[in-house]
Amino acid sequence: MASNLSPEYAYTIVYAKDVAKSVDFYAKAFGYHVRRLDESNRWGELDSGPTTIAFTTIHQRETDDRSGAVQTPHSDRERPPMEVCFSYTDVDGAYKRAVENGAIPVSKPEDKEWGQRVGYVRDIDGIVVRMGSHVVKPTKQD
């Protein structure tokens, strides 16, 4: 059955212990511009091109009873079931900036076999952030 729906990816929502602190951290560590932080500090947004990175509190009376409580890792040997990925032209510079602004180093940038340079850090709430170069599509071989 054909559908008239044409979805557009709008938001990635990050559940944070302290929304204002996380918005400030992402702006400084990863170079994003703050689009908005509401007066209650329960919702914040960063400009990230055609989509938005949004932040909201871990516990919300509006949704906890409907969709369940957010589960957070108990140690740095666990991670949430998501990863945030950002593309940079200068991955090494981006990694250095992130760490200098409070990101927790996980893995320094290295070249991967698929042609991408990738490094990993954790944000202030333990979410893994992958920083990678743009992936170039392989050329066709005859």
Secondary structure, DSSP 8 states (H G I E B T S, - for coil): ----------EEEEEESSHHHHHHHHHHHH--EEEEE-TTSSEEEEEETTEEEEEEES--TTTHHHH------SSTT---S-EEEEE-S-HHHHHHHHHHTT-EEEEEEEE-TTS-EEEEEE-TTS-EEEEE----------
